[in-house]
Amino acid sequence: MDSNIKRATHSVRDYMVPPVILPVIFVVAVAVWVIIKPYLG
């Protein structure tokens, strides 16, 4: 039982992104979108 709870909390912790990385991901996503957008037409 405890191992299942630990595994679940560990997976959630791995899934959560540190707040500092969020702006970086956003900027990269926008940059990629600007680069790809002309090819999408």
PyMOL Python script that loads the backbone (N, CA, C, O; Angstrom):
from pymol import cmd

cmd.read_pdbstr("""\
ATOM      1  N   MET A   1       0.844  -1.200   0.000  1.00  0.00           N
ATOM      2  CA  MET A   1       0.000   0.000   0.000  1.00  0.00           C
ATOM      3  C   MET A   1       0.882   1.253   0.000  1.00  0.00           C
ATOM      4  O   MET A   1       0.682   2.168  -0.799  1.00  0.00           O
ATOM      5  N   ASP A   2       1.855   1.275   0.907  1.00  0.00           N
ATOM      6  CA  ASP A   2       2.728   2.443   0.987  1.00  0.00           C
ATOM      7  C   ASP A   2       3.539   2.607  -0.292  1.00  0.00           C
ATOM      8  O   ASP A   2       3.751   3.725  -0.762  1.00  0.00           O
ATOM      9  N   SER A   3       3.992   1.483  -0.856  1.00  0.00           N
ATOM     10  CA  SER A   3       4.804   1.552  -2.071  1.00  0.00           C
ATOM     11  C   SER A   3       3.988   2.137  -3.222  1.00  0.00           C
ATOM     12  O   SER A   3       4.518   2.896  -4.034  1.00  0.00           O
ATOM     13  N   ASN A   4       2.703   1.790  -3.297  1.00  0.00           N
ATOM     14  CA  ASN A   4       1.851   2.328  -4.358  1.00  0.00           C
ATOM     15  C   ASN A   4       1.693   3.839  -4.201  1.00  0.00           C
ATOM     16  O   ASN A   4       1.744   4.581  -5.182  1.00  0.00           O
ATOM     17  N   ILE A   5       1.503   4.287  -2.960  1.00  0.00           N
ATOM     18  CA  ILE A   5       1.347   5.723  -2.707  1.00  0.00           C
ATOM     19  C   ILE A   5       2.645   6.449  -3.058  1.00  0.00           C
ATOM     20  O   ILE A   5       2.622   7.514  -3.674  1.00  0.00           O
ATOM     21  N   LYS A   6       3.772   5.865  -2.660  1.00  0.00           N
ATOM     22  CA  LYS A   6       5.060   6.496  -2.963  1.00  0.00           C
ATOM     23  C   LYS A   6       5.265   6.567  -4.468  1.00  0.00           C
ATOM     24  O   LYS A   6       5.747   7.576  -4.984  1.00  0.00           O
ATOM     25  N   ARG A   7       4.905   5.508  -5.168  1.00  0.00           N
ATOM     26  CA  ARG A   7       5.082   5.483  -6.623  1.00  0.00           C
ATOM     27  C   ARG A   7       4.201   6.557  -7.267  1.00  0.00           C
ATOM     28  O   ARG A   7       4.637   7.243  -8.192  1.00  0.00           O
ATOM     29  N   ALA A   8       2.979   6.701  -6.787  1.00  0.00           N
ATOM     30  CA  ALA A   8       2.051   7.687  -7.348  1.00  0.00           C
ATOM     31  C   ALA A   8       2.579   9.103  -7.114  1.00  0.00           C
ATOM     32  O   ALA A   8       2.597   9.923  -8.032  1.00  0.00           O
ATOM     33  N   THR A   9       3.008   9.385  -5.881  1.00  0.00           N
ATOM     34  CA  THR A   9       3.505  10.726  -5.581  1.00  0.00           C
ATOM     35  C   THR A   9       4.777  11.002  -6.362  1.00  0.00           C
ATOM     36  O   THR A   9       5.019  12.136  -6.773  1.00  0.00           O
ATOM     37  N   HIS A  10       5.603   9.963  -6.573  1.00  0.00           N
ATOM     38  CA  HIS A  10       6.847  10.146  -7.327  1.00  0.00           C
ATOM     39  C   HIS A  10       6.525  10.479  -8.780  1.00  0.00           C
ATOM     40  O   HIS A  10       7.153  11.362  -9.364  1.00  0.00           O
ATOM     41  N   SER A  11       5.567   9.791  -9.362  1.00  0.00           N
ATOM     42  CA  SER A  11       5.198  10.045 -10.753  1.00  0.00           C
ATOM     43  C   SER A  11       4.617  11.451 -10.891  1.00  0.00           C
ATOM     44  O   SER A  11       4.884  12.145 -11.871  1.00  0.00           O
ATOM     45  N   VAL A  12       3.823  11.866  -9.908  1.00  0.00           N
ATOM     46  CA  VAL A  12       3.247  13.215  -9.944  1.00  0.00           C
ATOM     47  C   VAL A  12       4.360  14.249  -9.836  1.00  0.00           C
ATOM     48  O   VAL A  12       4.334  15.273 -10.518  1.00  0.00           O
ATOM     49  N   ARG A  13       5.341  13.974  -8.973  1.00  0.00           N
ATOM     50  CA  ARG A  13       6.451  14.907  -8.795  1.00  0.00           C
ATOM     51  C   ARG A  13       7.265  14.995 -10.086  1.00  0.00           C
ATOM     52  O   ARG A  13       7.730  16.073 -10.458  1.00  0.00           O
ATOM     53  N   ASP A  14       7.436  13.863 -10.766  1.00  0.00           N
ATOM     54  CA  ASP A  14       8.170  13.875 -12.032  1.00  0.00           C
ATOM     55  C   ASP A  14       7.376  14.625 -13.097  1.00  0.00           C
ATOM     56  O   ASP A  14       7.958  15.284 -13.958  1.00  0.00           O
ATOM     57  N   TYR A  15       6.046  14.526 -13.039  1.00  0.00           N
ATOM     58  CA  TYR A  15       5.208  15.155 -14.053  1.00  0.00           C
ATOM     59  C   TYR A  15       5.180  16.674 -13.884  1.00  0.00           C
ATOM     60  O   TYR A  15       5.131  17.414 -14.866  1.00  0.00           O
ATOM     61  N   MET A  16       5.212  17.133 -12.623  1.00  0.00           N
ATOM     62  CA  MET A  16       5.155  18.568 -12.353  1.00  0.00           C
ATOM     63  C   MET A  16       6.438  19.249 -12.819  1.00  0.00           C
ATOM     64  O   MET A  16       7.539  18.767 -12.554  1.00  0.00           O
ATOM     65  N   VAL A  17       6.284  20.378 -13.519  1.00  0.00           N
ATOM     66  CA  VAL A  17       7.444  21.113 -14.023  1.00  0.00           C
ATOM     67  C   VAL A  17       7.742  22.265 -13.075  1.00  0.00           C
ATOM     68  O   VAL A  17       6.827  22.972 -12.654  1.00  0.00           O
ATOM     69  N   PRO A  18       9.017  22.463 -12.732  1.00  0.00           N
ATOM     70  CA  PRO A  18       9.372  23.604 -11.884  1.00  0.00           C
ATOM     71  C   PRO A  18       8.905  24.909 -12.519  1.00  0.00           C
ATOM     72  O   PRO A  18       9.014  25.073 -13.734  1.00  0.00           O
ATOM     73  N   PRO A  19       8.387  25.839 -11.720  1.00  0.00           N
ATOM     74  CA  PRO A  19       7.834  27.095 -12.260  1.00  0.00           C
ATOM     75  C   PRO A  19       8.853  27.875 -13.086  1.00  0.00           C
ATOM     76  O   PRO A  19       8.472  28.610 -13.997  1.00  0.00           O
ATOM     77  N   VAL A  20      10.140  27.727 -12.782  1.00  0.00           N
ATOM     78  CA  VAL A  20      11.165  28.495 -13.493  1.00  0.00           C
ATOM     79  C   VAL A  20      11.241  28.067 -14.952  1.00  0.00           C
ATOM     80  O   VAL A  20      11.572  28.871 -15.824  1.00  0.00           O
ATOM     81  N   ILE A  21      10.935  26.795 -15.219  1.00  0.00           N
ATOM     82  CA  ILE A  21      11.075  26.269 -16.580  1.00  0.00           C
ATOM     83  C   ILE A  21       9.882  26.663 -17.460  1.00  0.00           C
ATOM     84  O   ILE A  21       9.994  26.677 -18.686  1.00  0.00           O
ATOM     85  N   LEU A  22       8.752  26.980 -16.843  1.00  0.00           N
ATOM     86  CA  LEU A  22       7.546  27.283 -17.611  1.00  0.00           C
ATOM     87  C   LEU A  22       7.738  28.438 -18.601  1.00  0.00           C
ATOM     88  O   LEU A  22       7.376  28.289 -19.768  1.00  0.00           O
ATOM     89  N   PRO A  23       8.289  29.577 -18.184  1.00  0.00           N
ATOM     90  CA  PRO A  23       8.501  30.665 -19.160  1.00  0.00           C
ATOM     91  C   PRO A  23       9.420  30.250 -20.293  1.00  0.00           C
ATOM     92  O   PRO A  23       9.216  30.657 -21.437  1.00  0.00           O
ATOM     93  N   VAL A  24      10.432  29.445 -19.989  1.00  0.00           N
ATOM     94  CA  VAL A  24      11.365  28.989 -21.025  1.00  0.00           C
ATOM     95  C   VAL A  24      10.623  28.129 -22.040  1.00  0.00           C
ATOM     96  O   VAL A  24      10.806  28.283 -23.248  1.00  0.00           O
ATOM     97  N   ILE A  25       9.777  27.215 -21.537  1.00  0.00           N
ATOM     98  CA  ILE A  25       8.995  26.354 -22.429  1.00  0.00           C
ATOM     99  C   ILE A  25       8.063  27.215 -23.287  1.00  0.00           C
ATOM    100  O   ILE A  25       7.882  26.956 -24.477  1.00  0.00           O
ATOM    101  N   PHE A  26       7.474  28.245 -22.662  1.00  0.00           N
ATOM    102  CA  PHE A  26       6.554  29.116 -23.395  1.00  0.00           C
ATOM    103  C   PHE A  26       7.280  29.853 -24.516  1.00  0.00           C
ATOM    104  O   PHE A  26       6.786  29.922 -25.642  1.00  0.00           O
ATOM    105  N   VAL A  27       8.448  30.401 -24.206  1.00  0.00           N
ATOM    106  CA  VAL A  27       9.228  31.139 -25.209  1.00  0.00           C
ATOM    107  C   VAL A  27       9.645  30.214 -26.343  1.00  0.00           C
ATOM    108  O   VAL A  27       9.558  30.579 -27.515  1.00  0.00           O
ATOM    109  N   VAL A  28      10.100  29.015 -25.988  1.00  0.00           N
ATOM    110  CA  VAL A  28      10.517  28.053 -27.014  1.00  0.00           C
ATOM    111  C   VAL A  28       9.323  27.662 -27.881  1.00  0.00           C
ATOM    112  O   VAL A  28       9.448  27.549 -29.100  1.00  0.00           O
ATOM    113  N   ALA A  29       8.165  27.455 -27.248  1.00  0.00           N
ATOM    114  CA  ALA A  29       6.971  27.072 -28.001  1.00  0.00           C
ATOM    115  C   ALA A  29       6.585  28.184 -28.978  1.00  0.00           C
ATOM    116  O   ALA A  29       6.249  27.907 -30.130  1.00  0.00           O
ATOM    117  N   VAL A  30       6.631  29.432 -28.528  1.00  0.00           N
ATOM    118  CA  VAL A  30       6.299  30.562 -29.400  1.00  0.00           C
ATOM    119  C   VAL A  30       7.302  30.665 -30.544  1.00  0.00           C
ATOM    120  O   VAL A  30       6.920  30.901 -31.691  1.00  0.00           O
ATOM    121  N   ALA A  31       8.580  30.488 -30.234  1.00  0.00           N
ATOM    122  CA  ALA A  31       9.610  30.570 -31.273  1.00  0.00           C
ATOM    123  C   ALA A  31       9.396  29.481 -32.320  1.00  0.00           C
ATOM    124  O   ALA A  31       9.464  29.745 -33.521  1.00  0.00           O
ATOM    125  N   VAL A  32       9.140  28.266 -31.865  1.00  0.00           N
ATOM    126  CA  VAL A  32       8.900  27.155 -32.795  1.00  0.00           C
ATOM    127  C   VAL A  32       7.660  27.438 -33.634  1.00  0.00           C
ATOM    128  O   VAL A  32       7.642  27.166 -34.835  1.00  0.00           O
ATOM    129  N   TRP A  33       6.607  27.992 -32.994  1.00  0.00           N
ATOM    130  CA  TRP A  33       5.378  28.296 -33.725  1.00  0.00           C
ATOM    131  C   TRP A  33       5.638  29.340 -34.809  1.00  0.00           C
ATOM    132  O   TRP A  33       5.145  29.209 -35.930  1.00  0.00           O
ATOM    133  N   VAL A  34       6.414  30.378 -34.476  1.00  0.00           N
ATOM    134  CA  VAL A  34       6.728  31.431 -35.450  1.00  0.00           C
ATOM    135  C   VAL A  34       7.533  30.857 -36.610  1.00  0.00           C
ATOM    136  O   VAL A  34       7.347  31.256 -37.759  1.00  0.00           O
ATOM    137  N   ILE A  35       8.433  29.912 -36.303  1.00  0.00           N
ATOM    138  CA  ILE A  35       9.266  29.315 -37.357  1.00  0.00           C
ATOM    139  C   ILE A  35       8.434  28.392 -38.247  1.00  0.00           C
ATOM    140  O   ILE A  35       8.610  28.371 -39.465  1.00  0.00           O
ATOM    141  N   ILE A  36       7.526  27.629 -37.633  1.00  0.00           N
ATOM    142  CA  ILE A  36       6.764  26.623 -38.387  1.00  0.00           C
ATOM    143  C   ILE A  36       5.554  27.238 -39.101  1.00  0.00           C
ATOM    144  O   ILE A  36       5.118  26.725 -40.131  1.00  0.00           O
ATOM    145  N   LYS A  37       5.015  28.328 -38.562  1.00  0.00           N
ATOM    146  CA  LYS A  37       3.767  28.898 -39.083  1.00  0.00           C
ATOM    147  C   LYS A  37       3.796  29.159 -40.590  1.00  0.00           C
ATOM    148  O   LYS A  37       2.828  28.810 -41.267  1.00  0.00           O
ATOM    149  N   PRO A  38       4.855  29.755 -41.154  1.00  0.00           N
ATOM    150  CA  PRO A  38       4.863  29.985 -42.617  1.00  0.00           C
ATOM    151  C   PRO A  38       4.737  28.698 -43.422  1.00  0.00           C
ATOM    152  O   PRO A  38       4.131  28.690 -44.493  1.00  0.00           O
ATOM    153  N   TYR A  39       5.311  27.602 -42.907  1.00  0.00           N
ATOM    154  CA  TYR A  39       5.249  26.330 -43.640  1.00  0.00           C
ATOM    155  C   TYR A  39       3.845  25.740 -43.589  1.00  0.00           C
ATOM    156  O   TYR A  39       3.453  24.973 -44.468  1.00  0.00           O
ATOM    157  N   LEU A  40       3.085  26.104 -42.544  1.00  0.00           N
ATOM    158  CA  LEU A  40       1.720  25.588 -42.439  1.00  0.00           C
ATOM    159  C   LEU A  40       0.802  26.312 -43.414  1.00  0.00           C
ATOM    160  O   LEU A  40      -0.265  25.802 -43.756  1.00  0.00           O
ATOM    161  N   GLY A  41       1.208  27.499 -43.866  1.00  0.00           N
ATOM    162  CA  GLY A  41       0.426  28.246 -44.827  1.00  0.00           C
ATOM    163  C   GLY A  41      -0.702  28.990 -44.169  1.00  0.00           C
ATOM    164  O   GLY A  41      -1.466  29.677 -44.846  1.00  0.00           O
TER     165      GLY A  41
END
""", "prot")
cmd.dss("prot")
cmd.show_as("cartoon", "prot")
cmd.util.cbc("prot")
cmd.orient("prot")
